[in-house]
């Protein structure tokens, strides 16, 4: 809300500049976002001038030649404006003045230079409000009040600063100039002056009969009206227009301006109906009927629903309560009697209706907040006062009032010990009392340990003693609160530091050369479905993989209000985001893109929040850099398998098993399911070429996807120590030739079983395919470490067990020793 | 005999003068070895007439010492040369270690967690998809409360579930979840992604990170809040940072405050980053509202607490001087590689 400094000054003596006021308010929680200046660019060359004569232009009918008295001299200029008369006081710009170019869309500033208009030289200009940057009004010259001091600088006369205040939703009282001034008066310890209000009752007035009805007290707690007659619709006075403009509201006519002025000043929105257009001598508030129609001020016919609230008369709805008036009862040039509404409506109903119709306004914004029903009458009294003052008409401020359940005065008792308990600092009793009173919270009773405080009607946000503690803290100043650290015992009851475990995985990925990415939680079904471009039917493991890590069968959760149509569901797989990121990076980096993300996927669940499963996803393109200069190498399945193994080892998982996998995302024969204790942990391997293509990845891509919830579940604790061997080991290599379809893991198992306890470890060394072995066969080489922890092995013992292994390999796997 | 010795020596020295390093040992064996030429000559001295033997022996010995000395010198000469030839250009680039990097958000979050863990805070996680109940109602923000406008919310299609589902707009639901699960004392932080339905620009993202903090115990005060956050700010941004707290409003804290620190970039003289105020807004905080404590089943007269929520991405941006939040989630390697 924009609060002109000059307006604030009506209600208290500020004494300090706008910057200090802004700081004070901001520290107290009424945030001043900026201080705007009116006439910031007005230079000394813009002054108050007076039209002393107007001559005709010799060469143009539409132009005239007014002569302006600007205090220290006279100047004749050329103008096209039609609205000036001899004797008018106007803003006059001399050459060199900076003005807004009102004819350009950009409204840029220009410096005024002498110019010839149809043969007559003009050294100066009479200005419109638009040219001065006050408003967009460029209809005619801005006419100043007659008593404006001719010759004085315009900036001195009407420039000024405006506080732009962002009000928090609890402080609806500060959605008004009076509210801000009142609060500020407490902060500054200055007296606050209420503006002049008309008496409530005028016994002498003869008023038409009127019935006021609140049909549903839920939708309106109060409906009060004032009455104006002998109304003459006209322009409102300069000072009122100037304040409205400074506050960002366009002046319309005296009646509309008064309602807006009072809304800004007191905080209560008003609505003016043309009384002569109201039928049946009745106004009231009720819920709208489903399907009911009304044409609003903007000439739109609107269909209402039962949740809306309407104002009605004898004929039907005449306004959408708090949101917009009806066209039929609009105040027009010919209006002479006015019913002035000041009501308190249900916040929720106004909020929902204004949102539904897309009609939010300064008024609806205030109605959505907590307004005091007491303020309704204050606003009427102020409005009628103003109407009479500016000669808009005669009036009675409280013509009628329906207020079925008057609000009760709130008093709160609070214990003084709450202050040190919550703030950590003790204040002197008088200091506390003073702080409360400065916040308009009068102490009505007190004893040793408590104070009883009366809460003013405009502070509906104060409902508990803790709110009083805050008021005391704000008034005394938060800077009086000292610094300490929490004492007391440290909590022991929160066991599992989940993200610490995730950190271990992240660190490992970083140390293997991957860059961490953080992608969005949202995607679209089309983008997720790119993952299925591979098309092949998944095998059992593939289906299980999909179930856990990319649930193609499950419909993702949809956003009801997405920002973009391609971000309209929550991801059910992290792989598409990873591949998209790989793709966009490959476009910039020729090669060497290694990325990982440890994020969450969202799996919908019947009747509950989705499962948020943590998953590890890592991708690379076809190539990565080696560690030496200019070395680039091709990535293989075994690089990724190695990463899975090292992650498993770090998390102390039981032994992993890798099994061939068939799933659309992965290339068949180049990928594996990762199993632990018969449970699927994830999958690893080369991405299916069709999937790559769907993501515009024009080379091979490699991927791993692990279910981190399982990973953590199966993760062992700290590893038990195994004693460091003291006796020597014997290492022997063994090379066998096996059929291609015999997996290496079978050889290892056979070696282990045949070798028994003496086999300490088996290391895979090499695979050979080529001329030296028969078609359909391959050579596998292992290095076997033999050790007996009780004695030194003899050559014979080693030879024996090695022979046993050779026999077993032959017998079980038809594996022949290769020479 | 002496002639033969001299002839041999002349030949040997001539060879030595042009010898390559790898042939040095061959030369030594050929002339000075056990079965070398010199020894051969010396053995034949024994066959000479007795009177010729001393002079021939003397000559041979002299020659041996000359050859040995020259050989040593030549060896040293050649080794030097070899060293020179094989010495490295140490100004060439080192081989790049194959290291990736943490995302700067992760790296900064760790720093934040480390600082708070020194004060005894545990780190907990909380769902990103939430019920309206946890995101709002249990935080003292009822349905249709105007305060809801402070959080533009993404709602989820939740036809088949009882309750309104949404993407959490802040990490504060973690407060309600923690209090639901444990009794005081509580001292936790909860970090993670949050989501707001708002247009994206250089300083706003529809997805961002927050770090929530919650302390509940007997005798927890606003002074503790101030001291804790001052400790955090100074640990994170330097001991010379000043911290101020000022009034604010959050439905789930009372009293509420904003915490600012003196601007890093202009030493609080006022610059573009701090909007010429000299202060940078760090976070919102306050004493846990008694309604929130009571909804968790706590006795609000016995227990008090403070809570805070800070924008992690902004801290990342301040630390690294990043001027546009959108860089954070574009995942461009040219950006990420700067944080190795």
Interface residues (C-beta under 8 A of the other chain):
Chain A: X26 X27 X28 X29 X30 X31 X168 X169 X170 X171 X347 X348 X351 X352 X368 X369 X370 X420 X421 X422 X423 X424 X425 X464 X466 X467 X469 X470 X473 X474 X478 X479 X481 X482 X483 X484 X485 X486 X487 X488 X489 X490 X491 X493 X494 X497 X498 X499 X500 X503 X506 X507 X509 X510 X511 X512 X513 X514 X515 X516 X517 X518 X519 X520 X521 X522 X557 X558 X559 X560 X561 X562 X563 X570 X581 X584 X585 X588 X589 X593 X594 X595 X596 X600 X602 X606 X607 X608 X609 X610 X612 X625 X626 X627 X628 X629
Chain B: X93 X95 X96 X97 X98 X99 X100 X101 X102 X103 X105 X106 X110 X113 X119 X120 X122 X123 X124 X125 X127 X128 X129 X130 X131 X143 X144 X145 X146 X147 X149 X150 X154 X155 X156 X157 X158 X160 X161 X162 X165 X167 X178 X182 X183 X184 X185 X186 X187 X188 X191 X193 X195 X197 X199 X200 X206 X207 X215 X217 X218 X219 X220 X221 X222 X223 X224 X226 X227 X228 X230 X231 X244 X245 X246 X247 X248 X249 X251 X254 X255 X256 X257 X287 X289 X290 X304 X328 X329 X331 X332 X333 X334 X336 X337
